Amino acid sequence: MNFSFGHFPLDLIVLGLVAVFLVLRLRSILGRRVGAEPAPRPMAPPPMAANVVEQKPEPPPPSITYDIPTPDTRVGQVLARIATLQPGFTPQEFAKGTEAAFRQIVGAYAAGDLNVLRQRLTAATFTAFEAAIQSRQQAGEVLRSEIRDITDIAIIGADIDETAGPSPVARIEVRIVSDQISLTVDSNGQPVAGVDAVTEFSDLWTFERLLGVNTDGSGWRLGASRSA
């Protein structure tokens, strides 16, 4: 038997060994994975940023200036006398309370709320307000009133009437400066009085009360009102 390698295809043997090696290598790698490969999960697109509209902050309402007479003035001395006759009274607290009363009375008059007005007005002033409201309603008119700002509250007068009865009556006059929309329209919506625009008003209101009396209904009430 001839064992000569002269004509044996050595190159085929080498290629075969390489192929066997590659198959075994792939099998060893692929054999480690058990089960089906999970499908690739699609990546969600990043959320779109919402369009943010920057709004300019509204300017704060102007602060109210309270003008209180000094103790060395005549009005200041009357206010000090009121404080001795009415426990708990201070000109500063009275001025601040005037703001709330002004807003409430103006709103009640525009709405025709007689119950509120009866509590906040003296009897004579209530009668005048009631007549004006009834006249407005009979004519089919509507008052549109809106207080935008109150800029100044000043105590400009004060007196005490100690001859009116068993309890002295105190009166304090206040000037109130405000920015308002006040417009009266008829049944057809046509303007009758006022303007549909912010207008500055200056009013003189006189509040009064019985001193030393703390029963219901004895607080400060509007006794008179007029334009400054």
Salt bridges, closest charged atoms under 4 A:
GLU99 OE2 - ARG103 NE 3.47
GLU146 OE2 - ARG148 NE 2.85
ASP152 OD2 - ARG175 NH2 3.75
ASP159 OD1 - ARG171 NH1 3.90
GLU162 OE2 - ARG81 NH2 3.68
GLU173 OE2 - ARG226 NH2 3.16
GLU208 OE1 - ARG171 NE 3.36
